């Protein structure tokens, strides 16, 4: 029989009023067959006809002592609990719930621990009963006469003011010691509450007048708050909060919302769970910088000086910031631009953001979006959820405490999405100057103006940023630093910083340019300067150890390129160098990598075979397709190159790009592969001082490429003197440092035929491509010549 909001314990006699048909039938069946009935509490007391999963598994086997039918059709039953039992499985029965049960034995051995627990139980129950008028003296006497620990525990449980779920928890405990501990904990709690109530009543009565009932109630509330640690300060706190709301400069809608929530807070009981939620919400509104702004320093010359101090190079980025500041000097309010700095790790994207804030005289806020996959991280949680809080945008605005900071959203390309939503879509509103004037956080539920925030996002590449998000941002590519720029950065910032950090005086360590270049070229391979700084720090540590070893604290060190090997050990990397002599079937290409430009040697060899094209060197799909296109071009020019029409059917062609363990891909090796094939087929060498880059079409057109600056730097570093680049890349030459442009002979090519003319070494008077005369055309030309002579 399922029970509502009551738990029957063994050895407990209880009257039950039963009205449900199934329960009546169960009682009558038990009475008729003189069997015991299992009394189990249902989980939800509002359910009239509970199913098997709506009833607890543990209950009490009880005998029906008496049944009395009442005039309204209900039955009053007197039952006595016998023992605890657990439902094993249910037995089908249409009339009432029937189950196979396992009776749980509570026979225990009276050990020393049990006896000690039993004594504590008796002692504290008597203390509790003494202060509780609801427990009769006869009950205390009967409890004192019980000798069995389990029976004693069950009888005491039946007299404690516990909720049904607490009683059920005790009933389900198999360990007697654990059950006694739970009951002792409850008795302790009830004794403390009774003492506290008595103390409050005593204090209230001292202040209470005979006819001041209302005053009594007010004093009682105040005394309760005193015991909770609030007291008069708690009341003053409400007054302070109200005063803060009045003084805070905020929009009318936000003020009305805060006042409304404060009224609700005043009427709530202090112990209510919702009190904390409302209080936190009011604090969120009050702590937001609605109209507080930092005054921007609109001094262009000073801003330019600060940007140049903090970062060497990065001309385009600095120009864009200075343009924005120039406009702000003329316009009172301009919608905050959204810049996106895209570049490899270590180029200083985040530090640029800090410099911008310093140059503008604004506060700086930073939020890392790496790994964020929950939309609520951006928009906040709705207040209906437990533990709801505003999104990270609003939290950052609270921390920075001004409405117009420079706000850096770091690693915007590292966000992901799952079943909790797409955070990048939530950012669309934040990063749209047309929409972010009324950004709506789910927790705040009031429009907040983000239009004066200068948002700057950073990313390692554009592939990870959704296209709609890219559309809202002004992309500024930071390609990385050239060797010369790294050299300047090391001299002006990194070396002095690490020398000081490692305890040296400024003139203790002097590094030559050659030494710094040696570290840049042979100990790092990166677009930024992080590893360069680490290697300089490592060098300083080695010198410090050497100094202590020599026991000469005043020794000065001059580090040259030759000294680097001694201190830093074997170089980790090697950089590509031009070949020393012209080779057949070997061409130098130019490649772009995330850590800068590289020279790429491409080899080809011919073997007797059946027309196979073998491509090796861990090449990606794009480069493999370039090799196919290059071969098709060579076949189409076979006659002009003096090759047999079926030359490819008698040969196996093997194209290889050395360093096979390193993945290589990209659309800029087409003309290099084609040149290598022509060189191998004609057995004519390729100029060793020449390098090239460009994609090829089937018709031999040379298409433009990217990363031109990095590729030309690699050419210069590798002792290349002549470079072939696509004609369409002429516009990119403006971005290449003038020093590099002047040190290289740069030739613009539009067609593969031009490439071959420059690349293949021939004897004087020879050409790579020879004109081909079709026999029919030759005969027709001869006839025309004959006729014109007559």
Steps between C-alpha positions, in 0.01 A plus 500: 500500500653834395495777763496877454747714701535241776764237572417210732791355704514150653352475853285806427120491541322754280141574397448548125198644318480322164282618211661364184328192357820303444622573852165392651511174302857437615406554866194276475703226332767516771234494773314211344809285440656612831820592318728799532477800267796702365461872573713705253513879463434645154749750356241760393215543744280674240469189281174311564590175329882459519675263264782267604772759426318760710543298822813460714664156502534476880197477732372335819319168536203562726209303643146637481368511856159655435277626216211741547272608214392865516170637357675687215637171358854536636663254737685578821771241552727439795833350390813392683841493334685170528826520299672679214465351151617566144298449182671245274248492216134579433236230444218577254171563683208705373340559841795645692878529493669170577874433518756241597697646793814421695470538876805682638632361825613746766646246740827645623764416748533739795861608457670775697434752219129417485466535878671841490277621217192365684588699814551819299165444330315458831675799657426747220145375444422564867656847470293569188177369659560715809486815289216385272150512646356288218672184627314351800682372808355153440682487165830585669440225759414241236807592296720469809370145556600377151816290504542410130703770312309457171158522663617802704616673180172431315281625787706821534479561122122477515491787754738738322359791287666387175394549140391189311815493282726521811313214668521298179878559485536367856275201424715404200827494698618141543784587740361548852790732593429728204130512592578592859742774382231650273244499781750653746569775246127576474455504881799737537347729241159503670657569844698796359192641325294468817767681702527772237124552493491513879781760498321714238170483692674596824668801340179609332297476823748728677431775244133435453220708651174335603292676234760530222428200284629656179812617677552146626483356151748757367741433786477128441594543133791724601620248757489222242715710269743567788540127556562456124781756510308788337316696765465873461775504238279285278229765505757775436636298211166529320511875557855518365400298191207734436730802536753344258227447237392865536854633458603268215488658152308254286224496236143542622406142404789355703414719802134392491605135481741538796236679716241233419738218596593684823133517605471128435818438706364693801189283516690170479589294806878515561537120487329470160716355224373766259626782725860436393398482133320838512782662699763380249286633213472847659877501562556412133292799383657741750861392431477544122664814357196645322631852439844508666773551240873557497611813318692405186831674439461613142863599441601342170873571536510352851297195392734438206800525731351246745418253219853532358653452847308178564517338155750510217350480149125415466450814291147423374366421847639822643367704207146368558509590871631849430231551234234412757649744754521772235127462423415507872668837537248637246186305598352492850377143475603237248377144496772278638688321221550126517852403395617142457874441527584176319847354524714210624568445872759724660472806272357713783128521418385524863778739597399725208154523658655610832709761318189633323327543838806682635523721192131593529509549877224242549464206734574154358279191525592158365287190449644172370253311280720191455291189569172689561219279371194619694293790367420598862870589549435799270131578557466387862254254661134574551414566863267199511808274525670421829837672519416735213751774430560765232712424194873566487450823301289657778731356770802659330318834478432481876869433572634778277235744637485734199266499200774568241794262556725341240361145505719216368318179400791257483510180290171566319583213261525244783129493592303181444132408506293218647143432618517809727507734202748681279691777683630644171139576399446674835803719422332627182289743706794606719726575201247679282519882537139523378366262767723523805343828613236276661681178598259279694656265754263218602576547871483880498194508269556874444660653191861602562690739270831355372535747213778702666715194571804467273489128420813330371500127425803280444534174307773274364320443170177595325392140431366458854285817489150463346444718192212707653729587792785593264260732318454710817871553555778690328770239438860609550751230407821487704725278291777477754835673533780502247853410606595866516194583708578212740855631525375849591250360752770288663742792524250757620283292733564127547873503581484792751192342663663156547838645605325689781272207591801269546686737732756654262596864460421661163860479370578150636381324183555643151355303208609559142245512219651179367432322829138615507452398136653161576236443772221627270603276208627182662334478843147624424248445227204730565315804372501670841773552759396274792762232440758765421444647847520152657835434330637838611387417856671158471820670380491736803461204736795319343715814534394539865610142570829552315566816701449319833716211382787740425437679833525833317188712572638799307571313173350655185381284210499581130292242316578439132344255252776248583426522876137401452588136425698480826217633714181373326635174357417341166268712281142370485421619146671568171389756246495436125798616291534531123676218313868560426478405131243454226332158515284300258156418636536714813319834545481728803146605594370738764248382760300674774461338842344620825848582626609700194641428154711200397702389199359182348715281274298293253671208324396288203656192351409289195506123477402256225145396565136512394392861561461508882516830689642439850469790748669470842590727791176499707326746267143617550221472243563849357868433424421160348249669269764763412734216396227352275433843346875556444535166317197582282658834407829329406314246287310782324835668420672171402545594133643845581736344755621249240355198680348195335120501502488181713799578724293468820391145409857370505608665824417492869531850646582532870450842662633536854502784754770424761432486878217254448401493868386865485148550352503740205206651317397818323424639155838662425721216377346448152762687294783353710384142427451580128852649476648192671320268254620697195856504638497122552347426158737732310796407722561874535603646839301763694669818625610441859477868607136519391183421701137519393143489627167483318212268412460364149191437286470233230557769236817620678368822655671599828251580776564724806605369841499615863769562760724688255691695769588186697610318182729782386652515850573126477661556159721777635598288802585202277743694272256510207562796268224464238129430570212431260155603627155519330418823317178531704708529820656827387258692725632309806855626449408823682468300822849351463773693688697722262830348618386152387365626165831669417713198597313259266450497124122449474351396166122503437377211283156442345553168319694182557687563174656813658598296807688245291687773312633641828557171684654250255873534421561459123789544261529834330249542219272216618140540621295271719184519289550461127229598248321199347377506140206272415566314162170610335560863598861482370382368161234770469755771586741365235226507234408860589865598473524332155187677370613838619835450320311447169 
